Amino acid sequence: MNVLVCIKRVPDTGAKLVLTDDEQGIDTSHLGFTISPHEECAVEEAVRLIERHGGTSTVLTLGPSAAADQLRDALALGIGEAILLETQGDEWDPEATARAIVDAIQTQSATSGDFDILLFGHEAADTGDYQVGIRVAHALDLPCVTGVKALAIRDDTAIAKREILGGFEVFEVSLPAAFTVKEGLNVPRYPSLRGRLAARRKEIQRLAPPSWRGGLEKIRLRVLEEEDSGAEILSEGSDAVERVVEILKTLGMV
């Protein structure tokens, strides 16, 4: 089995975002970066698939040179090889990103054989586009199941489950196939010290993707204003009881 997992370098969850002066990007000078949370589960699932079925695993990302750190995080967890589609740090839209990944997959397939399983996060934590995995699958004429919360392999067939209200949808698709996965698919492991040391020594394949023109034109970015929150002390001691009863009556709860 040959598994490819695609990840994205995103700002740490919960970090305060500050825009550049021209409102065309995020000021990253004081930000930490990580792997998008859904994709952490995709990495874990790739490692588990190889542990159960044998084969090879590869992690791929498109981004600046610094994105090699996120690739090494995946290598430390047990992924076998890494590919960086190195850019100048500018943001690529979903269409351009998908085209670059398709080119890389086709190049790798010509030299190392086809991938049986392509894993993507359901959506990126920063842009939430929900598109890249689907676009790649369509370009490669592969079946694609989105929002996967359970995945099993039987011979040349994958059984994927997607959560719906009150249960699951179950899909059986022939391999090769693509899947976009969500948090809850598994519980990602922590890298061991030995894994981190081994990841430092592994070579990362660096490719220069052709510059694709996407279908969207960015005008500017805008950070939403934060809403203030607070608490009101209605009363203190035994006097608070009457006030609480009044509020409950107003809300129709008593």
N, C-alpha and C positions, 0 to 999 in steps of 0.2 A: 504493500500500500504506500502511495506517495501523497502526502498531505501538504497543502499550502495554506498558511494562515496569514491574512493581511491585517495589519494594525495601523493605527494613526497616533502620532505624537500630539498630545493635547495638554493644555494647561492643567495643573493640579486641580482636582475637584474642590470647589469652595474658594478658589483664589479670587481676589478682587481684580476685575479686568479694568485696565486703563488703556484708552486709545492713543494712537500716535497723533501728533498735531494735525496731520492732514486727514484724519478719520478714515484712513484706508487700511489700517491694520491694528493689531493689539501690541502695545508696548510690552515686550517680553523681558526687559532688562531685570525685572525683579520677580519674575515668575519661575516656579518650578514646573517640570513637565513629567508626564506619565503616559501610560498606555490607556486608551479609552476603555472605560469599565466593561462594556459588553465584549470588547476584544480581549480583555484579560481572560474571560471565560472561553473565548475561541482558542487562545493559546493553550489553556489547560486542557481543553477537549482534544486538541491536536496531539498533545503529549500522551493523553490517556489512550487515544486510538492506536498510536504506535506501540504503546506498552502492551495493549491487548492483542493487536493483530500483526505487529512487526512492520518493518518498512522504514521509510525516511520522512522527515518533516522539515519544512522550510518556512521561515518567517520573512515577510516582505513589508516594507513601508516606503512611502514616497514623502520626501521631506528634506530639510537641510542636513548638513554634515552631522550636526548635533543629535539627529534622530538615531544615530548609531547607538546611543545610550539605551534607547527603548528596545532596539534589536538585541542588545546584550542582556537586557532584563529577560527577554524571552528565551535566549540561549541558556541563561542560568537556570531556567525552569525545566530544561530538557529538550528544547527544540534543537534539531541537528545542524541546520544551515541558516544563513541570513543573507538577504539581498536588500541593499539600499538603492532606491531610485533617487539619486541625489539632485536636489534643486537648489536654487539660490536663496531659498527661504520665503519666496512669495507663495501666496495661497493659490492652490489649484482648485477649480470648481469640480463637482462630481463627474461631469462629462470628460474633462481633460484627465482627471485622475484615473477614471476607468480605462480610458484609451491607453494610458501609460502602463497600467497593470496588465492589460491584454497583450500589449507588445512584449512585456517582460515574460509573461507566461508562455507565449508562443516561442520566444527565444530559448527559454529553459526547456520546453518540451522537445525542441529540435536537438538539444544536446544531451539532456538527462532523462527523457521520457515524459509522458503525459502525467499530469496530476490526477489522482482519482477523486480527491475531495478538496474543494476550495471553501475555506471558512472566512467569514467576515463578521464584524460586529453589526448588530441590527441597525445602529446609526451611531455616528460620531458624537462624542460628548460636547464638542464645541459648536459644530454647525448643524447637527441633527438632520442631515440631508436624506437619509433612508434610501439612497440611490446606488451607491458604488457597486455593491454586491450584485444587485439586479442588472445593472448595465454590463458588468463583466460577464455574467452568465448569458445574457442575451447575445453579446458579441461573439461568444464562443459556442453558441447554440447548445447550452447545457441546461438541464432542468434546475430550477432554483426554488427552495423552500425558505420563506422568511419567518422571522420571529420564533426560531426554534428554541424549545425548552427541554427537549430530550432527543438524543440521537443514538441509534444503534446500527451496526453493520452486520449483515448476513450475506456471506458470499459476495456477490456483485450487486447487492441491493442495500440501500439505506432506508431505515425506518425513522422518520422524523416526526416529532409531535410539536404542535403549536397550541398554546393555551387559548381557549375561548371561554366565554361566560358559561360556567357550569361544567366544564370538561375540557377535552382536547380534540383537535383535529389531527388525524394520523395520515401521513403521506408515505407511500412506498415509491421510491424512485431508483432507477438504474444508475450505477456509477459509470462514468464520472458525473459529478453533480456539484452544485454550489449551495451553500447554506449561510444565512445570516442568523446569528445566534443572539440571545438575550441573557442578561444577568439572571441567575437562578438555574441555568443549565447545569452548573456544577459549582463547587467551591474552590476557587483557585488556590494552589499551594503557595507557600513562601519559598523563595530560593534558598538553597543551602549555601554555606560558605564554600564548600567544594565546587558547587555549581557556579558560583560567582567567579571563583578563580579560574575555572575552566573556560567560562565565557570570555574572560579577558584575553585568553590566548587564541581564541577562534578567529579566523579571518572572515571579514564581512565583504561579500562581493558588492562592489559599487558600480552602478550603471548610470549613464547619463541619458535620461529619457528625452525623446524629442519634444520640443515645445508645442503642445497642442493648444489650439484656441478653443475654449469652451463655449457653451451656448449662453452664458450669463455674463453681464457686465456689471461690475460692482461700482455703485455710485459713492456710497460712504457707509460707514458703520455707525451705530448709535447704541449707547449703553442706557438701558432703562433706569430711571430714577428709583432709588430704593425707598420703599414706604416705611415711615416710622411706625414702630409698634410700642405699646406701653401697657401698663396696668393701672387701673383706678381702684383705690382703696375706698370701699363704700362705707365702712364703719369698723369699729373695733369692739372686741369683747362681746358681752351679751347683747349689746345694741345691734350687732350685725345680724342677729337672727331675724328680727322683724324686716330688715332691709332685704335680706335674701328672700324671704317669703314674698315680699312685694314684687321683686324681680321675677320670681317664678310665676306669680299670678299674671304679670304683664306678658310673659312668654307663653301663657296658656298651659303651663306644665302642672299647675295645681288648681 
